[in-house]
Amino acid sequence: MKISMIVAYGKNWKIGINNQMPWHIPEDFKNFKAITSGHHILMGRKTFESILSVSAKHSSSGVGKPLPNRTSLVLTRGEFKHDDVYTFSDVQEAFNFARANAEEELFIIGGANIYETLFPYVDKMYLSEVDYDGEADAYLKEIDFSTWDLTEQKDYDAILNEDGSVKTPAWKFKVWIKKD
């Protein structure tokens, strides 16, 4: 089973503020959905709770749900349960669960502590580099790209509002594979 991480980060490795992403890039969300649909996604409890919070805002019932068309695996140190989610206190148990369910590519989707802890297991990275330098309270650990091969890159221009302010920041989508 391949272990991949997928993350969007701004300048200085910024990935979040108040358990939310500090930008909104619809095209990046579509990309995330296309890449991760049909797969197991592994995240920490706070990341899962932020997904529930965003999903609740867009739900007519006001109740948040896990991301559709994916099997959600949540790593947690404490007692945590949620319908339609599998929880684990040990990463190897989560990996074994995905393997036992014939997963070919498991996606690590955050947050900061999960990325840092699980980085040694990662074989492939799907990175969205965002032209963002605003506030943040969560950071990705700096990545040394010398042990990785860039296999794909697509650049996206900023989208501006009529008044010239930035509606959607510029960003680059890159895929990296670990060198043998």
Secondary structure, 3 states (H helix, E strand, C coil): CEEEEEEEECHHHEEEECCECCCCCHHHHHHHHHHHCCCEEEEEHHHHHHHHHHHHHCCCCCCCCCCCCCEEEEECCCCCCCCCEEEECCHHHHHHHHHHCCCCEEEEEECHHHHHHHHHHCCEEEEEEECCCCCCCEECCCCCHHHEEEEEEEEECCEECCCCCEEECCEEEEEEEECC
